[in-house]
Amino acid sequence: MKILLFADSHLGFNYPIRPRIERRRRGADFFQNYQHILDVAITEKVDVLVHGGDVFFRSKIPPLVIEKAYEPLLKVLDNGIDIFLVPGNHERSRLPQTPLFHHPRLHLFDRPRTFIIRRNTSEVAFGGIPNIRTNVADSIGRAIAASGLIETTAQMKVLCLHQSIENAVVGVQNYKFRRGPDVIGLNQFPRGMDLIVSGHIHRQQILKSSYGTPIIYPGSIERTSFAERLEEKGYYVITLSEAGITREFRPLQCRPMFEWSLPVNLIDESSLLQEMESKRGFLPEDAILRIRCASPAQLSVLKIEKVRRLFPASINVEIAPPSRIAAYHPVGYA
Ligand SMILES: [Mn+2]
């Protein structure tokens, strides 16, 4: 059985429906990679498509974005592909309703539950749990038991989640999740699972449970924050067979991110703008740029509209406060 696994598409991110100001936004990049993945699922005739959660960027989504996200799934379903959706934290563990949820090949983990997929002689059980927002360490055991995955008699068992798991790594500083109330311990997964897949962590990586089950994070399909600027983005194509599991990471096209730090000695507007002007030639034309101020004084003197005018319209520009002011938070998952 061939599975395509992706997660954290965050559709609706930087996708204003009626923008007050016309400028390049990043929202279309997310839809583009999303559509690319659905096209691959169809052309490579996968059996199953798993979305590990955070389909959408937030829980209140404009109807247009909901429609744009769900509409292309119908073609996937009509090609005989089963789709599994794990509600993530960004959709508050619930996805917006759609008539698609009544399609016999669309399987939603709206509560802990298990679906069995049969292809020729093989039989794979997919158990899943919607995102548990607090105290997952306490409740994950009960949730897995409630899913019915443990006692199913299918040949192979896949567990689908949207959670932080012990030893997962995020961010440019390689922050590593240790055990805690909101983290699942590697010894909390039951024996007898063949594969565990999860969304939530935006960096693609593979962990192993205490029983040796591979845990695959496909990562997000685009960079949602600068903490992900060094990460390759993509999805997995996985085959399950009696001989075992093979997996292949496929990269997606992503726009490059740059962070500039302004020299601390510059404080007046014109010398700051001049500094940016002298460096802009080093950027590729599809860059996403963050300009980091060295002091609160620089931040107060810079006007974003003026700064944006220095760069080609194809480059996204934002200004950030001095990094010591912003409290450190392990973004790069969310
Ligand atoms: Mn996410």
Residues whose N, C-alpha, C, O or C-beta is under 5 A from the ligand:
A	BS01	MN	D8 D54 H200 A334
